[in-house]
Amino acid sequence: MKRPLILSFGEVLWDLFPDGERFGGAPANFACHAAILGADVWMVSAVGDDRRGHEAMNTLRDLGVEVGLIQIIPDAPTGTVGVALDGQGKPTFTIHECSAWDRIAWKQELDSLVTRADAVYFGTLGQRSELSRDTIRRCVETARTAGVLRVVDINLRPPFSGEATIRESIERAGILKLSDDELAEVCAACGIPSDDSPEASLRRLLEIHQLDLVVMTRGARGAVLATPTDFISQPGIEVKVLDTVGAGDSFTASFLLGILRREPHAENLRKACEVAAAVCSRSGAVPYPASKSGS
C-alpha cells in the first residue's frame, strides 16, 4: 500500500516540565506519530538557531519526519511552553511569546508539495501571529483548490484562541478534530446554542461548515464521530495514566491515517483511542529517540 503524504503546519517547541524539558507542539507531535504509523510526513514550521532548535530538528528526523521545510530563524528562540500537571496527569500550559514558530514564511516549494499531498494538518495555536497565519492559510487554500483533505485540530490555549481564528479555521477544513473541553468555546465561536446536546452540537458544526467529519475526544471516556449519516461512540480504553500530553495528537494521527486508508469508521475510531491510551501510559508526547534520552 502506498504511504500517504501528509504535511503538518504549525508550532515546534519544547515543553518545560517540572522534571525537565521534552519535545512538543501539537503539529510536531502529530507529525511524529503519523510518521511512526506509516505516513510520509513533512513538518512546516520554524525554529531558532539554538540548542533547542537543533535538537528539535534531530528529534523529528530520528522519528522519520522530513524537516526540509522547517525554517531557521537566527534572531528568535525556539518555542518553549511551561507545563504543570494535576493529580490526574492533565496539563496546563504557559506558552511563551515571540518564538521562531511565529515567523513561518511562505516558500515557493510549498505550492507543489501541498498539491501532491494526501492531507494537510493545521491547528489554531500556530496561527497566533499574522505571518504564520497567512502562510498556513495560503497553504490550506492551495490544498482546498487541489482537492486535498484538510484537517484542523482545535488547540485552545488562552490568550491565543480568538473566536475568529476558530471559526475561520473550521471554515477552511474538511475534518474537524476537537476535545470535549473545547466544545463549548467552539460552539460559541460558530454561533451554536450552548444548550444543545454534544451530539446535536457536533451535527450542527458538521452541517453549518459543510464538513466531511467531526471527531471529538472525551479523555478517559473515549471519542465520538459525527458523519453526514451516522454518529459513532467509542468507549475509552482503560490504562494507567502517567500524563495525557500528546494523547490527542496521537489520536488525530491514527484517525487521519485510518481515513486515508479507508478503514471503517468504527474500527478507525477504536484504533485511534487505543493509540492515545498507549501514549497516556507513558511520560511525554512522543517516543523520544533513544539516542536523545536523558539529554
C-alpha positions in Angstrom: 0.0 0.0 0.0 1.3 3.5 -0.9 2.4 5.5 2.1 0.2 8.6 2.4 1.9 12.0 2.1 0.9 14.4 4.9 2.0 18.0 5.6 1.8 19.3 9.2 1.8 23.1 9.7 2.5 24.9 13.0 4.5 25.0 16.1 7.6 23.1 17.0 8.6 23.7 20.6 9.8 22.3 23.9 7.5 21.5 26.9 9.2 22.5 30.1 8.0 20.0 32.7 8.9 20.2 36.4 11.3 17.3 35.8 12.9 18.5 32.6 12.2 19.6 29.0 10.6 17.5 26.3 10.0 17.9 22.6 6.5 19.0 21.8 4.0 21.2 20.0 0.7 19.7 18.7 1.6 19.7 15.0 5.1 18.4 15.7 3.7 15.6 17.9 1.1 14.8 15.3 3.8 14.7 12.6 5.9 12.2 14.6 3.0 9.9 15.3 1.8 10.0 11.7 5.4 9.1 10.6 5.6 6.2 13.1 2.2 4.9 11.9 3.4 4.7 8.3 3.0 8.1 6.6 5.5 10.2 4.7 5.3 13.5 6.7 6.7 16.9 6.1 6.8 19.4 9.0 6.3 23.0 8.0 7.5 25.3 10.9 10.3 27.4 12.2 12.9 27.0 15.0 15.7 29.2 16.3 19.4 28.8 15.6 19.9 27.4 19.1 20.4 24.2 21.0 16.6 23.5 21.3 16.1 24.2 17.6 18.8 21.8 16.5 17.7 19.1 18.9 14.1 19.5 17.7 15.2 19.0 14.1 17.2 15.9 15.1 14.2 14.5 17.0 11.9 14.9 14.0 14.5 13.3 11.7 15.0 10.4 14.1 11.3 9.7 14.2 11.0 9.8 10.4 9.7 13.3 9.7 11.1 15.4 6.8 12.5 18.7 8.0 13.5 20.4 4.7 10.7 23.0 5.1 11.5 23.9 8.7 12.9 27.4 8.6 15.8 28.5 10.9 15.2 32.0 12.4 18.6 33.3 13.7 17.1 36.1 15.9 14.2 34.3 17.5 14.3 31.4 20.1 12.9 28.0 19.5 9.5 27.9 21.2 9.0 26.8 24.8 6.0 26.1 27.0 5.8 25.8 30.8 3.8 22.7 31.7 2.2 21.9 35.1 0.3 18.6 35.7 -2.6 18.0 38.1 -3.2 14.8 40.1 -4.7 13.1 37.0 -1.8 13.9 34.7 -3.8 16.6 32.9 -1.6 19.6 31.8 -1.9 23.3 32.0 0.3 25.4 29.7 2.1 28.7 29.8 3.1 29.5 26.2 6.0 31.8 25.7 5.7 34.5 23.1 7.9 35.8 20.2 9.0 32.3 19.3 10.5 31.2 16.0 7.3 29.4 15.0 5.6 32.8 14.9 7.6 33.5 11.8 6.8 30.8 9.3 7.2 32.4 5.9 5.8 31.3 2.6 8.2 29.3 0.4 7.6 28.7 -3.2 8.2 24.9 -3.0 5.1 24.6 -0.7 2.9 25.0 -3.8 3.9 21.8 -5.5 4.2 19.8 -2.2 0.7 20.8 -1.0 -0.9 19.9 -4.3 0.8 16.4 -4.2 -0.2 15.7 -0.6 -3.0 13.3 0.5 -3.8 15.5 3.5 -2.7 18.7 5.3 -3.0 19.2 9.1 -3.1 22.5 10.9 -4.1 23.9 14.3 -5.3 27.2 15.8 -2.4 28.0 18.1 0.1 28.1 15.2 -1.9 31.0 13.7 -1.4 33.4 16.6 1.0 35.6 14.6 0.0 37.3 11.4 2.9 36.0 9.4 2.5 32.3 10.3 -1.3 32.6 10.0 -1.0 34.0 6.4 1.4 31.2 5.4 -0.8 28.4 6.9 -4.0 29.8 5.4 -2.3 30.2 2.0 -1.3 26.5 2.1 -4.7 25.4 3.3 -6.4 27.3 0.5 -4.0 25.7 -2.0 -5.0 22.3 -0.6 -8.7 23.1 -0.9 -8.3 24.2 -4.6 -6.4 21.0 -5.3 -9.0 18.8 -3.5 -6.6 17.8 -0.8 -8.1 16.7 2.6 -7.7 19.4 5.3 -7.7 18.6 9.0 -8.0 21.3 11.6 -7.2 20.4 15.3 -8.5 23.0 17.7 -5.9 23.9 20.3 -7.4 26.4 22.7 -4.5 28.0 24.6 -5.6 31.3 26.2 -4.9 34.0 25.4 -4.2 32.8 21.8 -7.6 31.3 20.9 -9.8 34.0 19.4 -13.3 33.2 18.1 -12.4 34.5 14.6 -9.4 32.1 14.3 -11.5 29.2 15.5 -14.4 29.9 13.1 -12.2 30.7 10.1 -10.1 27.6 10.6 -13.1 25.3 10.7 -14.4 27.0 7.5 -11.2 26.0 5.7 -11.2 22.4 6.8 -12.8 19.1 5.7 -12.3 17.3 9.1 -12.6 19.0 12.5 -11.0 17.4 15.5 -11.7 18.9 19.0 -11.9 17.7 22.6 -15.0 17.8 24.9 -13.2 20.5 26.9 -13.2 22.7 23.8 -16.7 22.0 22.5 -18.5 24.9 24.3 -16.0 27.5 23.1 -16.0 26.2 19.6 -19.8 26.3 19.5 -19.8 29.9 20.9 -17.4 30.9 18.1 -19.7 29.3 15.5 -22.9 30.7 16.9 -24.3 27.3 18.0 -26.6 27.4 21.1 -24.9 26.2 24.3 -27.9 24.2 25.5 -27.6 21.7 22.6 -26.5 18.2 23.5 -23.0 17.2 22.4 -24.3 15.1 19.6 -26.6 17.9 18.4 -23.7 20.4 18.6 -21.4 18.2 16.6 -24.0 17.7 14.0 -24.6 21.4 13.8 -20.9 22.0 13.3 -20.9 19.4 10.5 -23.9 21.0 8.7 -23.0 24.7 9.2 -19.5 24.3 7.9 -20.2 21.6 5.3 -17.6 19.3 6.9 -16.9 15.7 6.0 -16.4 14.6 9.6 -16.3 15.9 13.1 -14.4 13.9 15.7 -14.3 14.7 19.4 -12.1 13.1 22.0 -13.5 12.7 25.5 -10.5 11.9 27.7 -11.0 8.6 29.6 -14.4 8.3 28.1 -13.1 7.7 24.6 -14.3 9.6 21.5 -17.3 10.2 19.2 -17.5 10.7 15.5 -20.2 12.6 13.6 -20.6 11.9 9.9 -23.3 13.2 7.5 -25.2 9.9 8.0 -24.1 8.5 11.4 -23.0 9.1 15.0 -20.4 6.7 16.4 -19.3 6.4 20.0 -16.2 4.6 21.2 -15.7 4.0 24.9 -12.3 4.8 26.5 -9.5 2.3 26.7 -8.6 1.5 30.3 -5.0 2.3 31.1 -2.8 3.6 33.9 -2.2 7.3 33.1 1.2 8.8 33.6 0.3 12.0 31.7 -2.0 13.0 28.9 0.3 15.3 27.0 0.3 14.4 23.3 -2.5 11.9 23.6 -4.9 14.0 21.4 -2.2 14.5 18.8 -1.5 10.7 18.5 -5.3 10.1 18.3 -5.5 12.5 15.4 -2.6 11.0 13.6 -4.0 7.5 13.9 -7.5 8.7 12.9 -6.3 10.5 9.8 -4.2 7.5 8.7 -7.3 5.4 9.1 -9.4 7.8 6.9 -6.7 7.8 4.2 -6.6 4.0 4.3 -10.4 3.9 4.0 -10.9 1.9 7.2 -14.4 1.5 8.6 -15.2 4.4 10.9 -16.0 2.4 14.0 -12.8 0.4 13.6 -10.7 3.5 12.9 -12.2 5.3 16.0 -11.3 2.3 18.2 -7.7 2.1 16.9 -7.2 5.9 17.4 -8.4 5.5 21.0 -6.0 2.6 21.6 -3.1 4.7 20.2 -4.0 7.6 22.5 -4.3 5.3 25.5 -0.8 3.9 24.9 0.6 7.5 24.9 -1.1 8.2 28.2 0.5 5.2 29.7 4.0 6.7 29.4 5.6 10.1 30.1 5.9 12.5 27.2 4.1 13.3 24.0 6.2 11.1 21.6 8.5 8.1 22.0 11.7 10.0 22.5 14.6 8.7 20.4 16.9 6.5 22.5 19.9 8.5 21.3 18.5 11.6 22.9 17.1 10.1 26.1 18.4 11.8 29.3 19.7 14.9 27.4 
